[in-house]
Each structure stands twice: as C-alpha cells, then as structure tokens.
Amino acid sequence: MIRLKKRRVTRAPELMISPMIDMMFLLLVFFIVATMNMSEIKTIDVRLPVAQNAGIETKTTFNVSVKSDGTIWLGDKKTDVDTLVMQAALESRKDPAFAVIISGDGDGDYRNIVTLLDRLRQAKVTRVGLATVSGEAK
C-alpha cells in the first residue's frame, strides 16, 4: 500500500482592513484641508460696520466692496457701477440663486451704497446683502 503524504491545509490570505481604514481617514483629512484652502474669497479690505444680528450668507457670486472714497471693487478688481450692474444682471438671469454681497466701508458715504443698491434693483437683481461684522455696536 502506498502511503500518501499529509497535505497541509493552506489558509486563504487574510485581508488586513485596519491599514485601509487608516489610509481612507488620511485621504479624507487631506481633501478636507485642501478644499478649505481652495475656497478663498478675494476682497478689498474695508472697515465693516458692526451689527448684533448679522447672518451668514454662504452662496454668493459677487463680493462687492465700496471704499470710503467711493471706488467699487468686484472681488479684488476695481470696476465701475455700470460694468458691475451689467455683469450682475447677466448672472442673475442665468442663476436664480445669484446673490450680491456689498461690503461698504463704515466711514464711507452712504449715498454710494444706496446708488449701487438702486442700480442693482433697476437691473432686476433682487438678492442683495450688506456685509457687517458681528459684535457689539460702539
């Protein structure tokens, strides 16, 4: 009679799941940090007035700054009222959720902001907000 060798039972390779989970968390943190750095908004530095009940608007397309000398900036580029209103009207027709946030200098002439608001209203741009700083009024 022929004797057969005993065969070793080979186990299936084990799948190490904890290093995969660690890698997924590392990638998640990387993409969160990378996304936070990409959402940088370019604006001109103005001294905003203080308001106690200021809300936060996260979805805007135009960030407009009105300096105390009356100059108007769209993002970080200087512009005039006519060009700004024309661009805002075009964007407003394309996107119904389009909004304009105006950051007016607290020491500036209020007539400049009212004129801009009036021109935007004439161009049928209805979603307009005024930027403030939350805190106690002095």
HELIX and SHEET records of a PDB file:
HELIX    1   1 SER A   18  MET A   38  1                                  21    
HELIX    2   2 VAL A   81  LYS A   94  1                                  14    
HELIX    3   3 TYR A  110  GLN A  122  1                                  13    
SHEET    1   A 2 VAL A  50  ALA A  51  0                                        
SHEET    2   A 2 VAL A 133  SER A 134  1                                        
SHEET    1   B 5 LYS A  77  THR A  79  0                                        
SHEET    2   B 5 ILE A  72  LEU A  74 -1                                        
SHEET    3   B 5 PHE A  62  VAL A  66 -1                                        
SHEET    4   B 5 VAL A 100  GLY A 104  1                                        
SHEET    5   B 5 VAL A 128  LEU A 130  1                                        
END                                                                             
